[in-house]
Amino acid sequence: MIFDKVSALEKLCPDAKWAVSDDVIEWRDEEKEQPTDKQIKDKIVELQTEYDAKQYQRDRAESYPSIQEQLDMQYHDAVNGTTKWKDAIAKVKTDNPKPSE
């Protein structure tokens, strides 16, 4: 899994004092209660699910033409009355659809 105990603890207890060594949590915060293993595992699953749900965004980001290319397309579309920029963006969105919710 991409998200591990460190990511989960950062989300569950952002201001707490702790350390992880060899996958073992050393709780160093006397003022805050340490999350249970179940809370940590549940948070890991939640974070992984959120990450997986945004795969289409990462795929789109890699597929879009560079900003320079897009600006050039927009300029030429304005000058020539074409729709190359809109077509290119629409293709990326079609090829990498947003999942239905």
C-alpha positions as CSV (number, residue, x, y, z in Angstrom):
1,M,0.0,0.0,0.0
2,I,1.1,3.5,-0.7
3,F,-0.1,4.8,2.5
4,D,1.5,3.5,5.6
5,K,1.5,4.1,9.3
6,V,3.4,7.4,9.0
7,S,0.8,8.8,6.7
8,A,-2.0,7.6,8.8
9,L,-0.5,9.0,12.0
10,E,0.1,12.3,10.3
11,K,-3.6,12.5,9.5
12,L,-4.9,11.1,12.8
13,C,-2.5,13.0,15.1
14,P,-0.9,15.9,13.2
15,D,0.5,17.6,16.3
16,A,1.5,14.5,18.3
17,K,5.0,13.4,19.1
18,W,5.9,9.9,17.9
19,A,8.3,7.9,15.8
20,V,8.2,4.8,13.7
21,S,11.1,2.4,13.5
22,D,11.0,-1.0,11.9
23,D,7.2,-0.6,11.5
24,V,6.8,-0.1,15.3
25,I,5.3,3.1,16.7
26,E,7.1,4.7,19.6
27,W,4.6,7.1,21.1
28,R,6.3,10.1,22.7
29,D,3.3,12.3,23.4
30,E,2.1,12.3,27.0
31,E,-0.7,14.7,26.3
32,K,-2.4,12.9,23.4
33,E,-3.8,9.4,23.3
34,Q,-2.1,7.0,20.9
35,P,-4.4,5.7,18.1
36,T,-5.2,2.0,18.2
37,D,-3.9,-0.3,15.6
38,K,-7.5,-0.6,14.2
39,Q,-7.7,3.2,13.9
40,I,-4.4,3.3,12.1
41,K,-5.4,0.5,9.7
42,D,-8.7,2.1,9.0
43,K,-7.0,5.4,8.2
44,I,-4.6,3.6,5.9
45,V,-7.5,2.0,4.0
46,E,-9.3,5.4,3.8
47,L,-6.2,7.2,2.5
48,Q,-5.5,4.5,0.0
49,T,-9.1,4.6,-1.2
50,E,-8.9,8.4,-1.7
51,Y,-5.7,8.0,-3.6
52,D,-7.0,5.3,-5.8
53,A,-10.2,7.3,-6.6
54,K,-8.0,10.1,-8.0
55,Q,-6.0,8.0,-10.5
56,Y,-7.9,9.6,-13.4
57,Q,-6.5,13.0,-12.3
58,R,-2.9,11.7,-12.3
59,D,-3.5,10.1,-15.7
60,R,-5.0,13.3,-17.1
61,A,-2.1,15.4,-15.8
62,E,0.4,13.2,-17.7
63,S,-1.7,13.3,-20.9
64,Y,-2.4,17.0,-21.2
65,P,-0.2,18.9,-23.6
66,S,2.3,21.3,-21.8
67,I,1.1,24.7,-20.9
68,Q,3.2,26.2,-23.7
69,E,1.6,23.8,-26.2
70,Q,-1.8,24.7,-25.0
71,L,-1.2,28.4,-25.2
72,D,0.1,28.0,-28.7
73,M,-3.0,25.9,-29.7
74,Q,-5.2,28.6,-28.2
75,Y,-3.4,31.4,-30.1
76,H,-3.7,29.5,-33.4
77,D,-7.4,28.7,-32.7
78,A,-8.1,32.4,-32.2
79,V,-6.2,33.3,-35.3
80,N,-7.5,30.5,-37.5
81,G,-11.0,30.0,-36.1
82,T,-10.1,26.3,-35.2
83,T,-10.8,24.3,-32.1
84,K,-7.6,22.3,-31.8
85,W,-7.2,23.2,-28.1
86,K,-10.7,22.3,-27.1
87,D,-10.4,19.0,-29.1
88,A,-7.1,18.1,-27.4
89,I,-8.5,18.8,-23.9
90,A,-11.7,16.9,-24.7
91,K,-9.7,13.9,-25.9
92,V,-7.7,13.7,-22.7
93,K,-10.9,13.9,-20.6
94,T,-12.6,11.2,-22.8
95,D,-9.5,8.9,-22.6
96,N,-9.3,9.4,-18.8
97,P,-12.9,9.6,-17.6
98,K,-13.8,10.7,-14.1
99,P,-15.3,7.8,-12.3
100,S,-19.0,8.1,-11.6
101,E,-19.8,8.7,-8.0
